[in-house]
């Protein structure tokens, strides 16, 4: 059976790469991940950082559905594609002994899937004219013109690359008609139908690229394509909401096949590496993400007059009082049990530090929101608090990583990607850029914002950006005396949970409150901790380690410091 072959090869690969002796399970994988940094994990697997979340999703699907009669073959073939990639990187052999399909049919199926997607979009929107109008709502005119220039008589969609076509197809407003068909089908391997189809289309895109590069399609790729086409075609045939005949697209003579392959090569010159990245070109959202920063600047310039200074300070103090009361109401129901949360305190031994790390790597709920926290911008420009942005992000990540309904992107992964994209702070993140970054991080929501200090008062503003649309979902903020930065950051953690409508358990509430009740870092020590993070990011690990070890003596309960020391 296919799953037996896959399990055997997974065990063999993980034994060689990670020295695991027992049969690989998803729990074993999570234990491996908890012991390694994201960088080390991807290095051993032989994949990029941006590919890790997709690999983990395929692995999860395999273990969840391998015994499901309807979904097992699909889930087995999806992880097989990843396993094939990993084995090639490490000179391990992995092939299917027998294939039902053949290479010529597989190429026809790639073309058929592309044509099916085009026709589904056309039918959904009511014809090529309506398709053009819809695309003009979503994309810049220059992109539309590029597509029209490459298109044939069938319409604008024929001028798109496969990645672009997939992105259009997966737009929420366009995908809604097919979503009902997929909802209860064997194709649904992820928490949503759109995610399930997205993963499948990404697999097809990669196989399509192999064809474009004149590479022979492997037996695993052939079987995956055959399964994808068979499953999608059967759903289309069973649905009464369309007039599409999938089998008609397989009628392709040799001459047309050569033209199709030639088109693939041309398409591949401009193909985008991630299936949804084309939405970086979505029209600029009128709500400018820089508004908060501009307002902050105007406030600073306008506070020359001492009366305005006084008003602003009073306003901040009043706002802080209100925020404290609001937080107090939210926490009232758990005050009695905070005193019993001793297991998160006094974690100074190696064993205790490992326990902390395991707490942070707990299994996430399948519906957990994937959140990326980008460094907040120092809006006021004060160099004395510039490096606090890294400390702020790391503290927020530490607080929220223990919440089961949130899946937080690791700071190390964010740092690597920011350097690759040459982005240094949130003021460079317009909605389009934030959407691109979010997609590369595999996030659903981006948290960014800014902070500034004025006469001893600190204001932190946060923006929640939807990765799919690039729109700002919500904005919120906290403020108080800058010497109370630790407490202000904790208030922000609670507001993030509230704005994301995140459900938390009593245990998670206790853990968050326990963090609030630990010894608060002074502003000077917070700056030192942020500097240690910056040194770590620069590769100056010995300097970072010295600072972290000095600080952990004073603050043994400060979890982010424990994590930093573990990495060092």
FENGI-V114022 format. One record per residue. N is the residue number from 1. PSI is psi in whole degrees, -180 to 180 (* if undefined). BURIAL is b if it has 24 or more other C-alpha atoms within 12 Angstrom, else e. Layout:
n,psi,burial
N,PSI,BURIAL
N,PSI,BURIAL
This chain:
n,psi,burial
1,150,e
2,-43,b
3,-30,b
4,-42,e
5,-44,e
6,-46,b
7,-41,b
8,-43,e
9,-37,b
10,-46,b
11,-43,b
12,-45,b
13,-46,b
14,-27,b
15,-41,e
16,-40,e
17,-30,b
18,7,b
19,36,e
20,128,e
21,-35,e
22,172,e
23,136,e
24,131,b
25,170,b
26,-33,b
27,-42,e
28,-42,b
29,-43,b
30,-34,b
31,-42,b
32,-46,b
33,-37,b
34,-22,b
35,-11,b
36,154,b
37,160,b
38,-37,b
39,-44,b
40,-39,e
41,-48,b
42,-32,b
43,-44,e
44,-37,b
45,-23,b
46,29,b
47,166,b
48,164,b
49,-41,b
50,-17,b
51,-14,b
52,-45,b
53,-36,b
54,-40,b
55,-45,b
56,-36,b
57,-42,b
58,-40,b
59,-42,b
60,-45,b
61,-41,b
62,-51,b
63,-30,b
64,-37,b
65,7,b
66,-21,b
67,9,e
68,118,e
69,-39,e
70,-30,e
71,-5,b
72,-44,b
73,-42,b
74,-47,b
75,-36,b
76,-41,b
77,-34,b
78,-46,b
79,-27,b
80,-39,b
81,-41,b
82,-43,b
83,-37,b
84,-44,b
85,-46,b
86,-42,b
87,-39,b
88,-39,e
89,-28,e
90,21,e
91,38,e
92,147,e
93,140,e
94,111,b
95,156,b
96,133,b
97,-37,e
98,145,e
99,139,e
100,-39,e
101,-170,b
102,169,e
103,-41,b
104,-43,b
105,-37,b
106,-41,b
107,-40,b
108,-36,b
109,-35,b
110,-48,b
111,-43,b
112,-42,b
113,-40,b
114,-45,b
115,-36,b
116,-45,b
117,-45,b
118,-48,b
119,-33,b
120,-41,b
121,-45,b
122,-45,b
123,-41,b
124,-41,b
125,-4,b
126,32,e
127,165,e
128,-34,b
129,-44,e
130,-32,e
131,-46,b
132,-43,b
133,-41,e
134,-42,b
135,-33,b
136,-23,e
137,-29,e
138,-29,b
139,160,b
140,152,b
141,-33,e
142,-32,e
143,-43,b
144,-44,b
145,-36,e
146,-43,e
147,-44,b
148,-37,e
149,-33,e
150,-8,e
151,160,e
152,-165,e
153,-12,e
154,-13,e
155,176,b
156,-31,b
157,-25,b
158,-13,b
159,1,b
160,156,b
161,168,b
162,-39,b
163,-44,b
164,-43,b
165,-42,b
166,-41,b
167,-43,b
168,-47,b
169,-37,b
170,1,b
171,137,b
172,-43,e
173,-25,e
174,-36,b
175,-15,b
176,-31,e
177,-38,b
178,-21,b
179,-38,b
180,-35,e
181,-39,b
182,-23,b
183,-47,e
184,18,e
185,176,b
186,-12,b
187,-18,b
188,97,b
189,-17,b
190,-179,b
191,-23,e
192,156,b
193,-40,b
194,-44,b
195,-41,b
196,-47,b
197,-37,b
198,-45,b
199,-41,b
200,-45,b
201,-31,b
202,-40,b
203,-44,b
204,-41,b
205,-43,b
206,-40,b
207,-40,b
208,-40,b
209,-36,b
210,-42,b
211,-42,b
212,-28,b
213,17,e
214,26,e
215,143,e
216,133,e
217,132,b
218,164,b
219,-35,b
220,-44,b
221,-40,b
222,-46,b
223,-36,b
224,-46,b
225,-43,b
226,-42,b
227,-42,b
228,-48,b
229,-45,b
230,-45,b
231,-46,b
232,-43,b
233,-41,b
234,-37,e
235,-42,b
236,-42,b
237,-38,e
238,-25,e
239,141,e
240,4,e
241,13,e
242,165,e
243,31,e
244,134,b
245,99,b
246,-36,b
247,-26,e
248,-24,e
249,-13,b
250,-7,b
251,93,e
252,117,e
253,174,e
254,-42,e
255,-45,e
256,-32,e
257,-41,b
258,-40,e
259,-40,e
260,-46,b
261,-38,b
262,-40,e
263,-35,b
264,-42,b
265,-40,e
266,-42,e
267,-37,b
268,-19,b
269,-29,e
270,7,e
271,145,b
272,142,b
273,-19,b
274,141,b
275,-24,b
276,10,b
277,-21,b
278,-22,b
279,1,b
280,-21,b
281,11,b
282,148,b
283,146,b
284,130,e
285,134,b
286,-30,e
287,101,e
288,129,e
289,-9,b
290,4,b
291,-44,b
292,-42,b
293,-41,b
294,-43,e
295,-41,e
296,-42,b
297,-44,e
298,-38,e
299,-45,e
300,-42,b
301,-37,e
302,-3,e
303,27,e
304,-37,e
305,132,e
306,-29,e
307,-40,e
308,-37,e
309,-49,e
310,-43,e
311,-45,e
312,-44,b
313,-45,b
314,-40,e
315,-43,e
316,-44,b
317,-40,e
318,-43,e
319,-40,e
320,-41,b
321,-44,e
322,-42,e
323,-40,b
324,-42,b
325,-41,e
326,-44,e
327,-40,b
328,-39,e
329,-43,e
330,-30,e
331,-3,b
332,-39,e
333,-8,e
334,9,b
335,-38,e
336,-26,e
337,0,e
338,-39,b
339,-20,e
340,6,e
341,52,b
342,-18,e
343,-15,e
344,2,b
345,163,b
346,42,b
347,81,b
348,-17,b
349,161,e
350,-41,e
351,-44,e
352,-37,e
353,-38,b
354,-37,b
355,-43,b
356,-42,b
357,-38,b
358,-36,e
359,-39,b
360,-19,b
361,22,b
362,157,b
363,130,b
364,146,e
365,147,e
366,-24,e
367,12,e
368,138,b
369,134,b
370,111,b
371,131,b
372,125,b
373,110,b
374,148,b
375,130,b
376,151,b
377,138,b
378,86,b
379,-36,b
380,-15,b
381,8,e
382,115,e
383,-21,e
384,-21,e
385,16,b
386,-47,b
387,-7,b
388,-20,b
389,-34,b
390,-39,b
391,-41,b
392,-49,b
393,-43,b
394,-37,b
395,-41,b
396,-43,b
397,-42,b
398,-44,b
399,-47,b
400,-16,b
401,-23,b
402,0,b
403,122,b
404,-27,b
405,7,b
406,134,b
407,101,b
408,132,b
409,133,b
410,145,b
411,-36,b
412,-42,b
413,-41,b
414,-44,b
415,-44,b
416,-45,b
417,-38,b
418,-39,b
419,-41,e
420,-40,e
421,-3,e
422,47,e
423,133,e
424,-25,b
425,169,b
426,-18,b
427,-15,b
428,-4,b
429,88,b
430,169,b
431,-37,b
432,-43,b
433,-41,b
434,-39,b
435,-43,b
436,-46,b
437,-42,b
438,-40,b
439,-39,b
440,-29,b
441,-4,b
442,28,b
443,157,b
444,-34,b
445,138,b
446,132,b
447,119,b
448,-177,b
449,-155,b
450,164,b
451,151,b
452,153,b
453,137,b
454,111,b
455,45,b
456,-8,e
457,144,b
458,134,b
459,130,b
460,122,b
461,137,b
462,143,b
463,137,b
464,114,b
465,128,b
466,120,b
467,-36,b
468,-44,b
469,-19,b
470,3,b
471,149,b
472,115,b
473,-47,b
474,161,b
475,145,b
476,168,b
477,168,b
478,158,b
479,166,b
480,-171,b
481,138,b
482,-27,b
483,-14,b
484,34,b
485,-41,b
486,-47,b
487,-37,b
488,-41,b
489,-39,b
490,-38,b
491,-40,b
492,-38,b
493,-44,b
494,-39,b
495,-34,b
496,-46,b
497,-41,b
498,-45,e
499,-27,e
500,5,b
501,45,e
502,126,b
503,130,e
504,149,b
505,168,e
506,-38,e
507,-42,e
508,-37,b
509,-44,b
510,-42,b
511,-41,b
512,-42,b
513,-35,b
514,-38,b
515,-37,b
516,-31,b
517,0,e
518,168,b
519,126,e
520,134,b
521,138,b
522,163,e
523,-39,b
524,-43,e
525,-32,b
526,-39,b
527,-39,b
528,-42,b
529,-43,b
530,-36,b
531,-37,b
532,-40,b
533,-42,b
534,-41,b
535,-40,b
536,-43,b
537,-29,b
538,-4,e
539,5,e
540,69,e
541,-34,e
542,-41,e
543,-41,e
544,-41,b
545,-40,b
546,-46,b
547,-46,b
548,-42,b
549,-37,b
550,-41,e
551,-37,b
552,-23,b
553,-39,e
554,-33,e
555,71,b
556,-19,b
557,0,b
558,102,b
559,-43,b
560,-34,b
561,-40,b
562,-42,b
563,-42,b
564,-42,b
565,-38,b
566,-43,b
567,-32,b
568,*,b
